[in-house]
Structure formats: structure tokens, C-alpha cells
């Protein structure tokens, strides 16, 4: 493995809330480079295509409530009660017979199949949510069939009963009594197998925070370095009737988020071992982070990554003074009311963003003033970075 990898650390600076009594503190995060090697594996920043969760859903009835149900007033619940009475040969002759059934509630029932699939007989947690009931406290979910959440009338496979759910309901948050959980309350009636191999290849999907052509290319390079096997390549080449065969690379970046990895024929008998090596491959070099400034208006925080710089300019802060960035301040531009002049850096070159933030922090700006100043620099083209809002 290459030892000259780059690692991006984060420097953190905090300051108290601004002069206007704002409660939020401004958090300044900067991406700094160091020479230490990064310990990043492929599985830390990517997943296999096909590795995903699936949702099962159904409608059910909760009984045993202490007068907090909706069975006596909601027509949907009353129809469901009438249907279950017919199912067990106890037909309800008139809806008036269910007028006082306030110990029953109609609910939605959901379960999530794990990202690697599951087998018949496994049990999963179930989330139960009420439609109109005031509380599900003390309730019991009657046995409820579950199907795929996305039903397709033209595809009978999606309409099959895949699991059965039921059991006593727990309220994880007493402040939200209309949502409960049944621990291990869902029993699967079918196997859920996910196919990760297509046409002799697996495809890696990079997560959003690492998407981009530089990352995709470096992931492919790391996998090729990990899987390189000259002995196996020679054996495969010798089987081509004595002809010299140039072996192509195992992994290739096919987009900013996808890396396709070929499984050689001699590994198809045990693909799990091969896929494990792919996921454990170490990304021995990481690309430089893009220059990006992130603003969260709700918390009043500002963070940045990469080499964010600011061109020489003069910034006027109403009521506080003038900030010179990378150049001296003329006397005519001194702060109003005798406010002192501030200079971020006496240089004609671009100034590091962290120096600007440190200078603005010394002025004790409110979070709103800090954000406004950064947005102004971005609009004028003085701030050399992408501006992203995270709220």
C-alpha cells in the first residue's frame, strides 16, 4: 500500500453568542491536510448495488385500549371490525352494534426487511401507528398480514402475504402515545434473497458524501491494487491455448457514484470471499476535498471543507466597522463612530477562510451577521467555494 496518503482533519473554533443576545454559538470547521495515511476501506464509503432495505405494510386492529380507541366513531374502524367478525363466523347485523367499541383502533403496521435480506421464520420489530385513536397504551395488535408497501395490481408477487404481525404494544415515547413498537412482533412467511451479482460483476455505489469522479477512480484503483494476483492471471492466460492474453483490470469507475468490479471465473465458485476482499480493500489515497462552505441557519453554525479562500476585498459591517481582507484599509473607510479598523491579512494574495472567520469572531458578530457577511462575499465572487445550506 502507498504510504503517502492524505488525511483531512477538522479544526474547530467556537465563540459565545453575538451581541444581540443570540443563543446560538457559531461553529467554525475547517478542512486541514496532514501527511498521515487515511484508514478508509471501500465498505466505509460504498455499498453493494442491491444492498437495500424493503418495507412491509398492512392495516390492523388494536384491541384492549382503555377508552382511547376510535372504534365507536370512525366508519373505517367499524367496517374492519365487521369484516373480522364475518371472518370468524360472528357476523355483525348492524353498525349500531359497534357504537361503543372505543377500546379498538385501526392502525398501520410496518416492518423493515434488513439490507442483506432475511429468512423464513425470522422475527422483526413492528411499528404501529394509529389513525384517529388518542392512545395505543395497553393495546394488543391482532394478527395482521403484511405485504410489500408498494403494491402492483399487475404483479401478483407483490400481493402475497409475506409476514404476520401481532402482539402487545410498547410506547417508546410516552409523549407520542399514537405510535408504538412490538418487539420481534413480525414473523416472516417467506425468504428474502437479494442478488448482488449481475453478469459476473458486482457494482459498488458510493455514498453521497463521497460521490464524484475523483473518489470513484481512486476506489477502482484501490480495488485493482488489492485484487492483483499475477499467479492466477498467468493460469487464466495459459488456458487460452498458449496465446498471450492481456488481463484487464478488475474494477472500473463507470460514473461519479458507481464502480463495477468483475468477478473472475476462478472466483465464481466462492464469490463471498471475493466480495469480502473488495469491501475490505483499503483506499490508500484520498482526493482533495472540494472547497465548500456549509451554513445552518437554524443552529447558526458555519462549517467548511477543503481549501476555501477569499480574494482581497473590504467588508463593511454596519455598526461595527470595516474589515480589510488581504489589503490595507484606507483612512476614508474607517469604521463609523470611531470603530477600529480590522485587517485579516496584509497580503494581495487570497486569504485562507479560517483567517476571515477568526477576524469576524473577534468582532463578536451575531450568527445572523456572520452568515450575512459570508453570503455577501459569495455573491460578489470574493469567496471561492461552493455555498451549501444544510437546514
N, C-alpha and C positions, 0 to 999 in steps of 0.2 A: 504494500500500500504506500501511496505517496505520503510523505510526512509534511509537505509544505501546504497543508490545507489552511483555509481561513476560517476564523470563527467570529461571529458577530455578537458582541456583548451589548448590554444596555446600561447606560449611566442614568441615574435618577437624581433629580433635584426637586425639592418641594419647598413651598413657601406658604405663609399664612394667607388667609382670605384677604381680599382687597380692602381699600379704604371705605367703600360704601357699605361695609358690614356684611359682605357676601360670605356665605357659609362654606362655599366650595373652595378647595385649595387647587392650585394649578400644578399639575404633574408634568414634568418635562422629561421626556425619554429620548435618548439619542443612541443611534447605532454606531458603535466604535469597533474598529477592526483590531484584532490581535493576531499574533503569529501561531497560536496554538491550534492543533488539529481538531476539527469538529468530529464528534462522535455521533454521526447521523446514519441510520440504517434505512434501507428502502422502505421497510414496513412502518417507519416512523412518519413518513411523508406521503405514502401512497397506499391504495387498497387494490385488491383484485377486482376487475370488472366482473360483475355477478355477485360480489360480496355485498349484500344489502339485506335490510330487514323487510318483512312483509307484515301487513296488518290483517287481522281477522276481526269481524264485527258481527253483531247481532242485536236484536231487541229482546228484552226480557222483562220479567215481573219480579219485583222485590216485595216480600211479604214480611209480616211481623213488626211493622212500624207502629210507633205509639201515637197514632192520630196525625202523623205528619205526611201521609201519602196523598195521592191525587185520585184514587180510585172512585171516590164518590162524586166527582165533579167533571173529570176530563173524559170526553167521549172515546178518545183513543185507548185509554186505560180500560174503560168499561168494555169496549169491543174485544180487547185482548183477554180480559177475564172471561167473557162469554165464550171465546174460542177455546180457552183451556178447559172450561167446564165441558164443552162438547167433546173435546179430545178424550176426556176420561169418563164419558157417558153420564155426565151430570149437567144436562142442558139447562140454560137459564131461559125461562119462558118470557121474561120481560126485563128491560133495563132497570126498571124501578126496584128490582130485587137487589141491585148493587149500589143503591144510592148512598149507603153509609159505609162503604168499603174504603175508609180513609186510612186503613193500615196496609194498603197496597199502592205501589208506584210503578209506573212504566219507566224503564231505563235503557240506555245504550250500554252495550257490553263490548269491550275491546281487548284484544290480546296482540302481542307483538312476537312474531317469529324471529329468533336471533339471526344475525347476519351470516352465520355459517350453516343455517338450516337446523332441523330437529327431526326426531324420530317418533314414530307412533308410540303412544303411551307416556311421552314426556309431559310434565306439568309446567305451566307457566302462570305468572301473575296476571290478574284481570283487573281492568279499570272499569268502574261502574259509575255512570253519570245520570242524574235524574233530569227529566224534562220539566215537570212542574211541581214535584214534591218539595216540601220545605226542608226535609232532612231524611237521610238514609240511616241514621243512627239506629243500631239494633236490628237492622234488616237482614234478611236472608234471600239471596238470589235463587229463584227456582231454576232448574236445569234448563239451559239456554243453548240452542245450536248456534255455531259460529260459521261464517263463510268468509270468502275474500271480501275485503272492503270495497273493491272495485268490481262490481258485478257486471257481466256482459250477457245479455239475454241470448245472444247468438252463440255463446260458448258455454256448453253445459258443464264444462270442468269448473268454471268459476261459481257455479250454483250448488256444488256439492257441499254437504255438511263435513267440515274439516276438523271440528273440535266441539267439545261440550264444556260449558262453564256453569258453575254454581257454587254456593257456599256462603258462609257468614261474611258480612261486610265490615271492614275496618275503616275508620276515618283518620287518615294520616294528618289532616289539618282540621281541628275542631271548628276553626273559623269558616271553613268551607264544607258544611255538612251535606251538600248535594253531590259530592264526589267522594267515592270510596274505592278501596282496593280489596281484592280477595287474593290472599297469598296462595300461590300454587292452585288456583281455582279453575284453571283451564287444562283439560286433558286432550291431547291431540289424538285424532282418529285416523290420521294419515301421515306418511313420511313427507318431509320437505327436503329435497335434494337440490342443491344449486350446482350448475355446471360452470366451472371456471375455465375449461379448456375448449377452444373452438379452432378447428382446422389445425390442430397440432401446436397451437400457440395460446399463451395467456396474455392478457392486456392489463397493464397497471394504469390506474387512474390517480394522478397526483391531486392532493387536496388543494383547495382554493388558495391557501396562503403560500403554496409552493408552485403554483401553476406558472407556466412561462417556458419559452423555448430554451433559455439557458439551463433551467432546472431539469427539463425533460432530457436534454442532451447529456448532462452530467450523470443523471440516473442511468441512462443507457450505457454510458461509458463505464460506470462503476460495476454494472451487472456483467458486462463483457469481460472486465478485468477479473471478477470473481469466478466466472464460469469457464475461463480459458483452460482447456485441457488438451495439450498437444498430443498426448498418447492416444486419447480417444479420437481425435481428429485424424491421426495417422491411420488408425484402424478403419475408420469410415472411408478414408480415401483409398486404402488398399482394396476395399471391396468393389471399387469401380473398375474391375478388370484391368488393373495395372495402370490405369490412366491417372495422371496427376490432377487432383481436384483441389481447387482453392476454396477453403471453407469460409463461408460468410459469417458475419457476426451474429451472435445470438439475439441481442437486443437492439432495437432501433426506435428512435423517437419519431412518432408519426403525427405529432401535434403538440401544442403547448401543455396539454394535460395527459396525454396518453403515450405509453411506451409499450410496444409489442415485443414479447420475448418468445423466441422459437424454442420448442422442446425437441431436442434431437431424438432420432429413432431409438437409440440405445438407452434413453431415459424414460421412454413411454411406459415401460413395464412397472416403473415406480415413480410416477410423476410427483407424488407428495414430497419425496426427498429433494427433487429438483426445484420445485416451487419454494420449498423452505430455504434452499440456498439463495434463490433470487431475493426473497424477502429479507434475508439476513445480510445481504451484500452491503458493504459499508461505502457510503458516498464520501470518498476521500478528498473531495474538493467541492466547495460550495460557491455559487456565483455571488457577485456583489449584490447587496440588496438595493432595490430601486429607491431613489430619493422620494420619500413620501412623508407628508405631514398629516396626522390624523387628529381631528377635533371632535370632541364630545361636548355638545352644548349643555346637556343635562347635568353632567358632573363638573363641567368647567375644566376639563383636562385637555392637555395638548401633548401629543407624542409624535416622535419622528423616527424614521429608519433611513439608513443609507447616508450618503454624503450630501446633506442638504446645505446649500449655500445661499447667501444673499448678496446681491450686487451693491456697490456703493450707492447710497441714497441718503436722504434726510427725511426723518419721520417726525411729524408734529403731533404730540399727544395733547389734546385740549386740556388746559388747566394744569398740566404737569411740566411741560417743557418740550425741548427738541432733542431728538436722538439722531446723532450722525452715525451712519453705518459705513465704515470704510473710508471716511473722508472727514476733514475738519469742518466745524460749524462756523459759518460767517457770523460776524457780530450782529448783523441785522436779523438773524434768525434765532437769537437767544430766546429763552423761554419767557412767556408772558409773566408779568408780575415779578420779574426778577428771578424766575425759576432757574436753577442752574442748568447749564448745557451738559449734555451727555454724549459721549463718543464711544461707540462699540469697538472700533479698531482703527488705528491710524494707518490705513493701507488702501491703495487703489485697487487691490485685488478683491475677489469675492470673499466674504466673511463667513466663517462657519456659523450655522444656525444656532448652535448652542451658545455662542457668544452673544448673539442678539437676545436670546431668551434670558440669559443671565443679567443683561443690562436692563431689560424691561422688568425683570423681577425686582431689581433694586429700586425701581421707581414705584413699587408697590401698586401696580395696576390691579384692577379688579379682573376676574376671569373674563367678563364681557369685553373690557377694554383690550385685554391681551388677544382675544380671538379677533376682535375688530382690526387690530393692528396687523395681525398675520394675514387676514383676508385682504386688507388693502395692499400689502406687499405682493400678494399673489395676483391680484387684479392688474397691478401695474407692471407685472413681469419681472419684478425685482427678486421675488422668491423663486428659486429654481428647484421645484419639486412638485409632485402631484399633491393636490389637496383633497383629502377624503374625510367625509363626515361619518362617524360611527354610531350616532344616536339612533 
